[in-house]
């Protein structure tokens, strides 16, 4: 209760300004402040000269301040407490342990090695990495599996044990979800997979739609149809890419109709491929209503990882399902449009279309 009350005490701007005036180190974990006249930000406990109140604005994290255009002050760069440094070092060591362990490492073992209670370790780990220890372990195991399957002369059996699966049954239960395809298909660079695709035209330019056996696996936008096809080939270098037939072209028309009129919705199965963290971000994107926007900071808070703003932005950039996973609805803290994989002008057009209810005028 006391910790909860202390956290709540830094939520109002008045309380935050009091913390800055008193150089309250307890507030360092909850916000930073930017000074408009200098363009820099720092922690509440900073020993810098106290700015005028009217020149100060508050941010939930350093990443949020940087997204708004502020740069860290020299004191901020040197002010990180030894406790914070030790905490970061402990979590980094735990991450390395999860990445190299061939057997399951329990939460209790990680917490004990760090000198923390399991509850506190879980909270600190998630704050530092944006993932729970369990999700990080699964992501690390998936990475080892991909590396093992990609090695020359790799066998599926050897890869599954090297990646830390204790039994083949457990491996086959999870492999398809981790890899996005059967293990033997992944080992062959997608060989044996049939992916149908077609390139069409919409008001935003060229659009490539691709479908695997699991669902739509790519919606790519651009100006050059040949470049879009090369991008698809790079994703599945040894898959069998098949030109769409008339039935598939109807599906492409359905996707184009959705791009032109988002209010129609897209009721098609999606083949989503990403890390545990990326999929958390993408699920949260799907919950943003059409025509609405959120900042990268707000999106990080929605997934319970307020300090992972940059990782959230990277997950948005790696989305390969344009519009279906609506990363175009994420904007800067000041409402300005920032980078978009398929071009800021397309982002602006999509938002304008959604905000006026659908069809291009």
Secondary structure, DSSP 8 states (H G I E B T S, - for coil): -HHHHHHHTTSSHHHHHHHHHTT-GGGGGT-EEEETTTTEEEETT--S----GGGEEEESSHHHHHHTT-EE-HHHHHH--HHHHHHHHHHHHHHHHHHH-SS---HHHHHHHHTS-HHHHHHHHHHHHSS-HHHHHHHHHHHHHHHHHHSTT--HHHHHHHTT-SSHHHHHHHHHHHHSS-HHHHHTTTTT-EEEEEEEEETTEEEEEEEETTEEEEEEEES-HHHHHHHHHHHSTTSEEEE--HHHHHHHHHHHHHHH-GGG---S-B-----HHHHHHHHHHHTS-TT--EEHHHHHHHTT-TT-HHHHHHHHHT--BTTTS-GGGEE-TTS-----TT-HHHHHHHHHHHHTTSS--
